Amino acid sequence: MPIHPTALVDPGAHLADDVDIGPWAWIDARVHLGPGVRVGAHAIIKGPTEIGAGTRVFHHAVLGEDPQDLKYRGEPSRLVIGAHNVFREFTTVNRGTAHGGALTRIGDHNLFMAYSHVAHDCQVGSHCVFANAASLAGHVVIEDHAVIGGLAGVHQWSRVGRFAMLGAGGMAAQDIPPFTLAQGDRARLFGLNLVGLRRKGMALPTLQALKAAYRELFHTGQPLRIALEQAREVYVDIPEVIELVAFIEGSRRGVCRSAGAEAGPE
């Protein structure tokens, strides 16, 4: 187990046999590092934190620190990270609070570029990309394959759907539906995330159905409730459209509106 002699590893930490820990790193008690985890120089991991196999933590990243929440009073909380994630330099991820289930959770195969931030009680799926300095406020949900652009931010309690993208510098104060592209302050929708969907191999008929459903939901001028009901009936055999409809129906903060013609009143 290659642990640099200057690294500070608490005896209460649980490390797999092949963990690699660089110089001046600090591994706190109640930290579990899975097989093949690599921790760079000056990185800090505080517990209780679990990190899955093959994850790489680059230099000066800080994972599992106390939440930046004035309501936090030292109650027990955790950070759980899946396998094969990459946390680049100066990335920060906080543990949860009692107000959010006391848990921040991150899935597998995510890339967090330098200076990105995940706040308390966030739930991040798998195969997501956070560009440099992308930031999540507390209680945010990011679904699988989402992309958060550089210097972009997501407001507390907001959601970003599967295969959605928030462009660089965007500030999302409401939910971003799955498969869509959002940009700006406050973020508006600019259609589907076509580049991302094509790269993932989405079939042409599914893309066409999503395009048609998007137009009906955001560009007909009819009340959104009616547009959702119609989309659910017309595209009952297209799971991706039903997913889009269900996401919008389940929104508590409301969804970002289209940059073009908008749906009518709720």
N, C-alpha and C positions, 0 to 999 in steps of 0.2 A: 504494500500500500504506500505509494509515493506521497508522503506528507512532508512538506518542507519544514526544516527544523525551526523556522521562525513563525510558523502558523500556530494559532492558538485554538486548540480543539478541546472543548469541555469533556471531561470524562463521561458525562451523561449523554453525549451524542452517540448515535448508532450509525456506523459507517460500513458500507459493503467493503469487501476485501480489496477491490481494485479501484477505490476512489482516489482521485488525484487532487491534492490541495496545494495551492501555490503559496509563495512567501507572503507573510503578514496577513493572511486570511484569518477570519475569526468565525469559528463554528460553535454556536451556543449549545447549551443543554437542550434535550428534547427535540433535537434535529435528527431526522432520518434521511440519509443519503443512499439512494439505490445503486445498483451495479453500474459501473462505468461513468458515474458523475464526475465532472471535472470542475474545479473551483479555482478561479484565477486569483492573481495577487491582489491583496487588500480588499477582497470581497468579504461581505458580512452576511451570515445567515443566522437569524435568531429563531428560537422556537416558541411554541410548538410549530414545526414546519416539516412537511414530508415532501421529498423531491424524488421523482421517479427515474428509472434507469436511463442512462445515456444523455442526461441533460447536461448542458454546459453553461456555467455561470462565469461570465467574463470579469475582468478586473474592475474593482470598485463598485460592482453591483451590490445592492442591499435588499435582501429578501427576508420577509417575516418580521419586519419591524412593527412596533405599535402603530395602530391606525391613527391617522391625522383627523381625529374627530373629537370635538370638545366634549361630547357626551361619554366618551370612553373613560372608564374608571378603573382600569386594570383588570377587568373581568377576563376569565380564560377565553381564549380564541385561537384559531388555527389558520394556517396556510397549507393547502394541499396542492401540489404541482404534479402533473403526470409525467410521462416519459418523453424523452427526445425533444425537449424544449431548448431554446437558445435565448439566453439573457445577455445582451451585449452591455458594453461599458456604461456604468452609472444608471442602469435600470433600477427602479424601485418597485417593490410589491409589498403591500401591507396586509397584516392579518385582519380578521373580521372583528365585528362588534356584536354585543348582545342584541342590538336592534336589527341585525341582518343575519341571524342564525349563527353568529360567532365564527363564520367561516368564509374565507376567500378561496376560490377553487379555480384552477387552471388545468385544461385538458392536455392533450398530447400534440407534439410536432408543431408548436407555435414558435414564431420568431419575434422577439422583442428587441428592436434596434436601440441604439444608444439613447439614453436619457428618457426612455419611455417610462410611463408610470401607471400602475394598477392600484387603485385605492381599495379601502376596506370593503369587504362583503361583495366584491365583484365576482361574477361567474363568467369565465372565458372558456369557450369550447375548444375545438382542436383545429389544427391546420390554419390558424389565423396569422396575420402579419401586422405588426405594429411598427410603422416607420419611425424615424428619429423624432424623439420628443412627443410622440403621441401620448395622450393622457386620458385616463378614465377616472371620473369622480366616483363616489361611493355608490354601491348597490347597482352598478351597471351590469347588464347581461349582453355578452357578445357571443353570437352563435357561430357554428363551424364555418370555416373558410371565409370569414369576414376579413376585410382589410381596412385599417385605420391609417390614414396618410400622415405624413410628417407634420408636426406642430398642430395636429387636429385634437379636438377635445370632445368628450361626451359627457353630458349633464347627468347629475344624480338621477337614479331610478330609470334611466332611459335604456332602450334596447337597440341592438343592431342585429338585423336578421341574417340568416344564412346566405353566404355568397354576396352580401352587400358590401359596398365600399363607400367610405367617407373620405373624400379627397383631401389633399394637403391643405392645411390651414382652416379646414372646416370646423364649425362649432355646432354640434348637434344638441339642441335643447329638447327634441322630441324623438320618438322612435323612427328608425330607418328600416323600412320593410325589407324582407329578404329579396335578393336578386336585383336590387336597385343601386343606383349611383347617386350619392348626395354630395353637395358641395356648398361652401359659403357660410356666412354668419348672418342670421341663423340659417342652418343648413336647409336647402331645398333639394328636391329630387330632380334629376336630369335624365330620367328614363332608366332603362335597365343597365346593369353592369355587364354589357355585352362582351367586352374583352375578357373579363374574368370567367364568364359563363362558357365562352367558346374554348378558352384554354382548358377548362375542366371537362370538355367534351359533351356539353349538353346537346341533345338531339335537336335538329332544326324544327321539327313540329312542336316540340316543347317551347323553344324560343319564340316561335310565332304565336303560340297560345298565350304566353306571358306578355308579349307585346300588345296583343289585342286586349287582354284583361287590364293591363296597365292603362291603356287609353280609355277604356270604359270606366275605370275607377277614378281617374284623375282629370279627364279631359272632356267629359260629356256635359258637365254642369249640373247633373242631377244629384240629389242628396246621396251622400256616401252610403248610407244605410241601404238604400234601394239598389245602388250599384253593386254593393257586396252581395246582396241576395241574388241578383241576376247572375253575377259571375259564378257564384256557387252552383247555380242550376245549370248554366251553359257549359261550364268546364268541370263538371263532376268527375270526369275520367282523367283529368290532368292533375296529378298529385301536387305539382309545384304551384299551380294556380290556387288550389285549395289551401296549401300552406300559406301563400301570400294573403288570402282572404282571412284565414284564421288568425294570422299575426296581427292584422289590422283590427279585427274584431276584439282581440284580447288586449289592445293597448290601453294603458291607464293614463299616459301622458298625451296621447294623440300622436299621430304620425306626421312626419315632415310632408309638406305640401309640394306639389309639382312647381317647378320654376315657370311652366307655361300655364295653360288654362287649368283651373282647379276644379275639384269636385264641389258640388253645391253644399249647402249647410247640412249639418248632422241631422 
